[in-house]
Structure formats: structure tokens, C-alpha cells
């Protein structure tokens, strides 16, 4: 008979695991001292431990192992269990392969994004400029940011013939909101018109800090970090709503290459040091 510590050395299983297996009924000690609760094992228990270790290497669950120990006495008895386990493992491999492919895509996209941002940092700079007031037609919305396409579509139908510039979107939240963002897709228009569900008004001008972002919309966060850092370093206070002007993006039919999208981030600021346009 072996103490639990000796049996641990024989089987290569930690004492904690042996106690857990006892609780699960997988490896039952040959004897338990009623006075001390000490467990004692024999060589038959060591054989059971060897079988469990082999089954665990095949990714069987403890419940499966308990069933196998109850039903099987020889390798040939394992056939049904092994066949079923092979199907389980094959499905798992497929899931892992798909997950691995997704991870590879994310790595590739991130590496590409970093390279694009590095190139952009060398060519695109934060600038300060004054925006003139402009006449716009807008559709105020609440929802997900991706819903803004619906607003632009509505504007195209209602005021399409009067559009006189690049589309833009006003963002009224001072934070990222996943489901209930407050934003307003807008179109510059050449004259005042009346259209159902559309707010036509003069959009105020002002002094702004801006940056031209090159790349997918999903990577705008990096450019926001640059322009916000610039504003903070100069003691500017950003006023809402912030603006995004979509200089180049997906077309009406073709999505185009997101790496070539151009989006100008415009942050109106209070108390600027100078109203003159300057490049940093």
C-alpha cells in the first residue's frame, strides 16, 4: 500500500489531482483510514491512473473517462468511444483552423494598418484652419455608427439634385457609443430647400484642428488619437459636434479599396492660439 504522496510520485499526478479524481470516482483509494482520512493506494490504482492519463492525452472528458472505465476492459472495447472522439476532435480542428485563419487576417490587417499609418504620419499632418459656415441638409439619427449609410441614402433621395460638396457626418457624443450613438449624416447643398425628415440649416464655421485620414474607417481611432493629442498639447477645448468629411470612400455600387479611403477629421476648438492656417 502506498500513501497519497508516494502514489503521486509513482503516477506523476499531483496530490490535488488525486483527491479530485477520488471525488469524481475515477481513482478510488484501496483504503482510507477512518481516523485520519489518509488515503492509501495499491498497484491496481496505479494501472487505473495510467489509463486515465492515456485517455486525457486523447482529449477525453472526465465524464467520458468515467464511462470508459465502467464499460471497457480491453482496447477493443474502446472502438466506439474512439470513433466518436475522433469526430469530436475533427470538429474542434475545423473550428481552430477557422479561428487561426481569422487571427492571421487580423495580424495581417494590423501590420498593414501600422504600415499605412506610418506612411500617413510621414505625409499627412495635423493642421489648423478656419471653416466657413455652410448650408447643409442633415438627418439626425440614433443607433449604430454603421447606420449612417441609411441617412446618406435618405439625403440622396430627398435633396440629391442640390448636393454641392462632399458628405460629412456630425457626431454629438463626447464618447464612443455602441448602440445609441447620436450623429447626423449631412450633405452640403447649393440652396435652401424643404424636404420631409431633413433638417436644412446653416452649419456654423469656426476654428478647427483637422487631420486627413487615409485608410479604412475601422482605423480612424489612430488618427483621432493624433489630432486629439495635438489639441490637448495646445490647451484647446474641443467642442461638439465633431465632424468627419468623407472625401473618398465607397461608391454607390462598388465598395472600392478601403486602404484608399480619405476622411478628414475636423475638431472645432475654443480659444485657438491663432486663426491662421498652420501645419505642424
HELIX and SHEET records of a PDB file:
HELIX    1   1 UNK A    4  UNK A   11  1                                   8    
HELIX    2   2 UNK A   15  UNK A   24  1                                  10    
HELIX    3   3 UNK A   43  UNK A   57  1                                  15    
HELIX    4   4 UNK A   62  UNK A   71  1                                  10    
HELIX    5   5 UNK A   75  UNK A   78  5                                   4    
HELIX    6   6 UNK A   79  UNK A  123  1                                  45    
HELIX    7   7 UNK A  145  UNK A  147  5                                   3    
HELIX    8   8 UNK A  148  UNK A  159  1                                  12    
HELIX    9   9 UNK A  160  UNK A  162  5                                   3    
HELIX   10  10 UNK A  217  UNK A  219  5                                   3    
HELIX   11  11 UNK A  220  UNK A  233  1                                  14    
HELIX   12  12 UNK A  258  UNK A  260  5                                   3    
SHEET    1   A 3 UNK A   2  UNK A   3  0                                        
SHEET    2   A 3 UNK A  39  UNK A  41 -1                                        
SHEET    3   A 3 UNK A  31  UNK A  32 -1                                        
SHEET    1   B 9 UNK A 199  UNK A 203  0                                        
SHEET    2   B 9 UNK A 134  UNK A 143 -1                                        
SHEET    3   B 9 UNK A 181  UNK A 188 -1                                        
SHEET    4   B 9 UNK A 168  UNK A 171 -1                                        
SHEET    5   B 9 UNK A 242  UNK A 248 -1                                        
SHEET    6   B 9 UNK A 262  UNK A 270 -1                                        
SHEET    7   B 9 UNK A 206  UNK A 214 -1                                        
SHEET    8   B 9 UNK A 127  UNK A 131 -1                                        
SHEET    9   B 9 UNK A 278  UNK A 279 -1                                        
SHEET    1   C 7 UNK A 199  UNK A 203  0                                        
SHEET    2   C 7 UNK A 134  UNK A 143 -1                                        
SHEET    3   C 7 UNK A 181  UNK A 188 -1                                        
SHEET    4   C 7 UNK A 168  UNK A 171 -1                                        
SHEET    5   C 7 UNK A 242  UNK A 248 -1                                        
SHEET    6   C 7 UNK A 262  UNK A 270 -1                                        
SHEET    7   C 7 UNK A 237  UNK A 238 -1                                        
END                                                                             
